[in-house]
Amino acid sequence: MAAMVVLFQFKLGANRSVSRLRLKQIWSVASNSDKVTVNRIPRTVGLGHTYSLMGPSDLANIAVVESRLRLLLDKHIEGAAITLMRMN
């Protein structure tokens, strides 16, 4: 089994948040896998959190996953200014 690694991180705009459960659902659909986890840590500078999306290191079609993830985040977190970074 492939190791779990951080594949994406993102921050939301001011006064926006998403529950871990909802984020895991979004991430699972985007990655087409239930072998995913999410983490949310407070930012060291400013308000809000940094969200990390973890999955298997051998997740296939990462560019396609990223496209789906961007669409789903935009759809389910309305009005959020999302800064998404691919980590690998």
Summary of the structure (lengths in Angstrom):
residues: 88
radius of gyration: 12.3
end to end distance: 18.3
largest distance: 38.2
contacts: 233
relative contact order: 0.33
helix: 31%
strand: 30%
